[in-house]
Amino acid sequence: METFKKHLPEYLMEAAELGLFLIAAGIFSCVFEYPGSPIHQAISNGDLRRFLIGVVMGLTAITIIYSPWGKQSGAHMNPAVTFTFYRLGKVKRQDAFFYILFQCLGGLLGIYLVALLLGQVFTKAPVNYIVTVPGKSGWIVALLGELVVAFVMMMTVLLSSNNQKLNRFTGLFAGFLVMLYVFFEAPLSGFSMNPARSLASALHAHIWTAFWLYVIVPPMGMLLASGVYQYLFGKRAIKCAKLHHANHKRCIFRCDYNRNGKIDLSDRLPIPGEEL
């Protein structure tokens, strides 16, 4: 309980971050895809509308990652990200559990608030709670799409966040990938890459089509990326579980950024066999 109380701010930040991301996703999906929307009527090209949604959601992701909350919690916003860093030894088991729990709660609350605000504009077709289901090509293509986007996202995060020259740009790279994924991959699977995001929509919409895919495949893709990264660079090359660490916000993870003495961690975790 003592650790829970101490780390509760980070848990709440994770909930708020995913909640805000889904609120933005829900609102802008309605703005661009609801037939009665003036913007939908003004932009008849569906590909262009999807591209614009991608731009907005990429910017939303970047804003959250570089926000004070994102800098402190690490801006995971995704159980697959948290679980991968847990498997990499950068997150305590208790923190991983509560990060994932609060991400799910934040996602559920975000979708609920959009439904409360916009009503049937959001809850009925074509927006339909922005639920993630396989596209016309079927579940196998959706599975491959989710696997690829998860792999590329985690590999990008690991390559950039652990590079001294690139780590401050990790959030920009992640946001740019979100933009590309919305445009290119959303027609295949609805673009989830996030079990909590898919759960939030499915639970409210009562649509569970291939739901297992969105729970299992994103962690698989990210774990695969982490395995490849460790094979190429070694496990000790992974410094922390934050997407953005070029700041002076506290860090609750097993973090190696304190080794040069430039950042004073408020909650350092012991590394087995070493004294910090």
C-alpha positions, -999 to 999 in steps of 0.1 A, spaced: 0 0 0 29 24 7 42 19 -28 7 23 -42 2 56 -25 36 68 -35 32 59 -71 -5 68 -74 2 101 -92 18 81 -121 -10 56 -122 -36 85 -125 -15 102 -151 -15 70 -172 -53 68 -169 -57 105 -178 -33 102 -208 -51 73 -225 -85 88 -216 -76 121 -232 -62 103 -263 -94 84 -268 -115 115 -262 -96 132 -290 -99 101 -312 -137 99 -306 -144 136 -311 -123 139 -343 -137 107 -357 -171 122 -354 -160 155 -369 -145 138 -399 -167 107 -403 -202 115 -391 -223 121 -422 -240 152 -407 -207 169 -399 -200 200 -421 -164 189 -424 -174 154 -435 -196 170 -461 -169 194 -473 -143 167 -476 -158 139 -498 -126 120 -502 -124 93 -475 -86 88 -478 -81 125 -472 -103 125 -441 -84 95 -427 -51 113 -434 -63 144 -415 -75 122 -386 -40 106 -386 -24 141 -384 -46 151 -355 -40 119 -336 -3 120 -342 -2 156 -328 -23 145 -299 1 117 -291 31 141 -293 14 166 -270 6 140 -244 41 125 -245 58 159 -240 32 171 -214 42 173 -177 22 142 -171 38 123 -200 73 133 -189 66 119 -154 47 87 -160 66 78 -192 35 81 -214 30 44 -220 -7 47 -224 -7 11 -235 -6 -22 -216 16 -37 -244 42 -10 -238 41 -14 -200 42 -52 -202 72 -51 -226 92 -28 -203 82 -51 -174 96 -81 -193 128 -60 -199 132 -55 -162 126 -18 -162 92 -18 -144 83 -33 -110 56 -60 -111 33 -39 -89 38 -8 -110 32 -28 -142 -1 -42 -127 -14 -8 -117 -2 9 -149 -22 -16 -169 -52 -14 -146 -54 24 -147 -48 25 -185 -79 3 -189 -99 25 -165 -88 56 -183 -97 43 -217 -132 32 -205 -138 66 -189 -126 84 -221 -150 65 -243 -178 70 -218 -173 107 -217 -174 110 -255 -206 89 -256 -221 112 -230 -211 143 -248 -220 134 -284 -246 106 -280 -256 88 -311 -233 108 -333 -205 87 -316 -223 55 -306 -240 47 -339 -226 38 -373 -203 48 -389 -183 60 -359 -197 33 -336 -176 39 -304 -145 38 -327 -145 1 -321 -116 -19 -336 -126 -48 -359 -108 -65 -388 -113 -48 -422 -126 -62 -454 -95 -83 -459 -103 -104 -428 -87 -112 -395 -55 -127 -408 -46 -95 -425 -57 -75 -394 -34 -98 -373 -4 -92 -395 -11 -55 -395 -13 -52 -358 18 -73 -354 38 -51 -378 27 -18 -363 34 -29 -327 68 -43 -337 78 -11 -356 66 12 -328 85 -6 -300 116 -9 -321 115 28 -329 110 37 -292 139 15 -281 162 27 -309 155 64 -302 150 65 -264 183 47 -258 203 69 -281 219 100 -265 213 121 -296 178 109 -304 161 103 -271 145 137 -268 128 131 -302 112 97 -293 78 113 -288 80 129 -323 89 96 -339 60 79 -320 35 105 -330 46 104 -367 41 66 -366 6 71 -352 -2 94 -381 11 68 -406 -7 40 -389 -41 57 -389 -38 63 -426 -22 31 -438 -31 4 -412 -65 15 -399 -84 1 -430 -69 -33 -421 -76 -37 -384 -90 -4 -372 -56 4 -358 -55 -5 -322 -19 -16 -311 -34 -11 -276 -54 -37 -257 -68 -11 -233 -80 11 -263 -98 -19 -279 -113 -30 -246 -127 5 -240 -145 6 -273 -156 -31 -273 -171 -30 -238 -192 1 -245 -202 -10 -280 -208 -47 -271 -188 -57 -302 -162 -84 -295 -153 -94 -331 -118 -109 -331 -112 -91 -298 -86 -117 -288 -65 -104 -317 -62 -69 -301 -53 -83 -267 -27 -108 -278 -10 -95 -309 2 -60 -298 22 -74 -268 35 -101 -291 48 -76 -316 64 -54 -290 80 -83 -272 94 -95 -305 109 -61 -311 124 -60 -276 139 -94 -283 155 -83 -315 168 -51 -299 184 -70 -270 200 -95 -295 215 -66 -314 225 -43 -286 223 -62 -253 199 -59 -224 220 -32 -207 215 -9 -236 179 -2 -224 181 27 -200 146 33 -189 109 28 -195 101 64 -203 95 76 -238 109 110 -228 136 113 -202 153 146 -210 135 163 -181 137 166 -144 104 148 -135 107 120 -111 112 85 -124 97 54 -107 114 29 -130 146 9 -128 164 37 -145 200 40 -157 198 77 -164 211 85 -130 246 70 -137 260 103 -149 246 122 -120 227 147 -141 192 135 -130 184 130 -94 158 102 -92 133 104 -65 124 67 -65 153 45 -76 148 8 -79 176 -17 -70 193 -36 -97 200 -72 -86 236 -76 -77 244 -39 -77 241 -11 -52 228 23 -64 
